[in-house]
């Protein structure tokens, strides 16, 4: 791991290479990028929690369409097909 003198030397090299005027701008843009990344990861976690698993009562017919829409569940209509059945020909 780096010691205090090595870190100070690295900081001095960065100041010389980038210039003292660009450091606040660089820190500001790094902070914005960190905030954006944090908000996007929160949004993905929140989205993943909602779609993570089967919704209780989904597919059982226990909720009407308006109840399902009010609770945020999606109603899907269709035909249940067993996997071993051959596909229907039209």
C-alpha positions, 0 to 999 in steps of 0.5 A, a space after each residue: 500500500 502507498 505511504 503518505 509520501 507516495 500519495 503526496 508525490 502522486 498528488 503533486 504530479 497530478 497538479 503539475 500535469 493537469 494544472 490547478 485550474 482544471 482540478 475543481 472542474 475534474 472533481 465536479 465532473 467526477 462527482 456528477 458521474 458518481 451521483 448519476 451512477 448511484 441513482 441508476 443503480 438505485 433505479 435498477 435495484 428498484 426495478 429488479 425488486 418489482 420484477 424479481 419473482 412471481 407475484 402472489 396470486 398472479 395467474 390464479 384468477 383471484 384478482 379481477 382486471 381492475 384490482 390487478 391494474 390497481 395493484 400494479 400487476 399485469 393481466 395477460 390473457 391467452 391459452 395455457 399449453 402443456 410443453 409436451 403437446 405438439 403445437 396447434 396447426 391453423 
